[in-house]
Amino acid sequence: RVLSPGIVPPKVKTHLQAQTVSAMAVGHQHNHEVSGDRGGLGIYQQHGVVGLWRGVTGAVPRVAVGSAVQLATFASAKDWWFRKGSWAAVLAGGMVSGVAVAVTMTPFDVISTRLYNQPVDADGTGKLYRGFLDCILQISSKEGLLGLYKGIGAVYLRLGPHTVLSLFFWDKLRNMVQH
């Protein structure tokens, strides 16, 4: 096996998630074999390890910005706006943080998806975008700034509950350990 189950590069995951039959297809289809980790084998054989991680430049800032916003907004909302120590303050802080995370991470999700899913030429160079900044500029100029927020509802439905629950349990466990 080329890839272990827990280490599937994001590009492979995106290609396989976007893949569908041609009658329903939207955008470029990479047509990888969908069974297990084999979807990445074709990318690896054509473009090597670099091909597996092409487009990750949109994902790294996504995680950095998302984590910073998540913790900063949670701490601020919990301590400034609500009665300290109450479970309601922790829950509300998590909700505020969930909204902030969705708003800040959505542009990076859009950029990452576009970079991962674009068609490539024989040497693996993207046919639509030259990189992270080019992708931002093209989306902004062709679709406006709101083009960077496509799918924000779905992003919130995924990240909102995750943020609330993660921060709620983290805060409660942290308090248990401190006492």
C-alpha positions in Angstrom: 0.0 0.0 0.0 1.2 3.4 -0.9 -0.9 5.3 1.6 -2.1 4.2 5.1 -5.8 4.9 6.0 -5.0 7.7 8.4 -2.7 9.6 6.0 -4.7 10.2 2.9 -3.5 13.5 1.4 -6.3 16.1 1.2 -6.0 16.3 -2.6 -6.9 12.6 -2.9 -9.9 13.1 -0.5 -11.1 16.1 -2.5 -10.8 14.3 -5.8 -12.7 11.3 -4.6 -15.4 13.3 -2.9 -16.1 15.4 -6.0 -16.1 12.4 -8.3 -19.4 11.3 -9.8 -21.0 9.9 -12.9 -20.8 12.3 -15.9 -24.5 12.9 -16.0 -24.3 14.6 -12.6 -20.8 15.9 -12.7 -20.0 19.6 -11.9 -16.6 20.9 -12.7 -13.5 18.9 -13.6 -13.6 15.1 -12.9 -10.3 13.3 -12.2 -11.9 9.9 -12.6 -9.7 8.0 -10.1 -10.5 4.5 -9.0 -12.6 4.9 -5.8 -11.8 1.7 -3.9 -9.8 2.5 -0.7 -6.6 4.4 -1.0 -6.1 3.5 -4.7 -7.4 6.9 -5.8 -4.1 8.4 -4.7 -2.0 5.7 -6.5 -2.8 7.2 -9.9 -1.8 10.7 -8.7 1.4 9.3 -7.2 2.3 7.4 -10.3 1.8 10.4 -12.5 3.2 13.2 -10.4 5.0 11.6 -7.4 4.7 12.7 -3.8 4.5 16.4 -4.8 1.4 15.6 -6.8 -0.3 14.2 -3.7 0.1 17.4 -1.8 -0.4 20.0 -4.6 -2.8 22.7 -3.3 -1.9 22.2 0.3 -0.9 25.9 0.4 -4.5 26.7 0.9 -5.0 24.3 3.7 -2.1 25.3 5.9 -3.2 28.9 6.4 -6.8 27.6 6.9 -5.8 25.6 9.9 -3.5 28.3 11.4 -6.2 31.0 11.0 -9.0 28.7 12.1 -7.2 27.6 15.3 -6.2 31.1 16.2 -9.7 32.5 15.7 -11.4 29.6 17.5 -9.4 29.9 20.7 -9.3 33.7 20.7 -13.0 34.2 20.2 -13.9 31.5 22.6 -11.8 33.0 25.4 -13.0 36.5 24.7 -16.7 35.7 24.4 -16.6 33.4 27.5 -14.8 35.8 29.7 -16.1 39.2 28.5 -19.7 38.7 27.7 -20.9 36.1 30.1 -20.8 35.3 33.8 -17.5 33.5 34.5 -17.6 29.9 35.4 -21.1 29.1 34.2 -21.7 26.3 31.7 -23.9 28.8 29.8 -20.9 31.1 29.3 -18.8 28.2 28.0 -21.6 27.1 25.6 -22.2 30.7 24.4 -18.5 31.2 23.9 -18.4 28.1 21.8 -21.3 29.3 19.7 -19.7 32.7 19.1 -16.4 30.9 18.2 -18.2 28.6 15.8 -19.6 31.5 13.8 -16.2 33.2 13.8 -14.4 30.0 12.7 -16.9 29.5 9.8 -16.5 33.1 8.6 -12.7 33.0 8.7 -12.1 29.5 7.3 -14.6 29.5 4.4 -12.4 31.5 2.1 -9.5 29.1 2.7 -11.8 26.1 2.2 -12.9 27.5 -1.2 -9.3 28.2 -2.2 -8.1 24.8 -1.1 -10.9 23.0 -2.9 -10.3 24.9 -6.1 -6.5 24.3 -6.0 -6.9 20.5 -5.2 -9.6 19.9 -7.8 -8.3 21.9 -10.7 -7.2 19.9 -13.8 -3.4 19.7 -14.3 -1.3 19.3 -17.4 1.2 16.5 -18.1 3.9 18.0 -15.7 1.3 18.5 -12.9 0.9 22.3 -13.3 -2.5 23.6 -12.6 -4.5 24.7 -15.6 -6.7 27.2 -13.8 -4.6 28.7 -11.0 -0.9 29.3 -10.6 -1.2 29.1 -6.8 -2.8 30.5 -3.6 -2.7 34.2 -4.4 -3.6 33.7 -8.1 -6.7 31.7 -6.9 -7.8 34.5 -4.6 -7.3 37.1 -7.2 -9.2 35.1 -9.9 -12.1 34.3 -7.6 -12.4 37.9 -6.4 -12.2 39.4 -9.8 -14.6 36.9 -11.5 -17.1 36.2 -8.7 -16.6 39.1 -6.3 -15.5 38.8 -2.7 -18.6 36.8 -1.9 -17.2 34.1 -4.2 -14.8 33.3 -1.4 -17.8 32.5 0.9 -19.5 29.9 -1.3 -20.7 27.1 0.9 -20.5 29.0 4.2 -23.8 27.4 5.4 -22.4 23.9 5.0 -19.1 25.0 6.6 -21.0 26.3 9.6 -23.1 23.2 9.9 -19.9 21.2 10.0 -17.7 23.5 12.1 -20.3 25.1 14.4 -21.3 22.0 16.3 -17.7 20.6 16.3 -16.4 23.9 17.7 -19.1 24.2 20.4 -18.7 20.6 21.6 -14.9 20.5 21.4 -14.5 23.7 23.4 -17.3 22.9 25.9 -15.7 19.5 26.7 -12.2 20.9 26.6 -13.1 23.7 29.1 -14.9 21.3 31.4 -12.1 18.8 31.4 -9.5 21.6 32.0 -11.5 22.8 35.0 -11.7 19.3 36.4 -7.9 18.9 36.1 -7.3 22.3 37.7 -9.5 21.5 40.7 
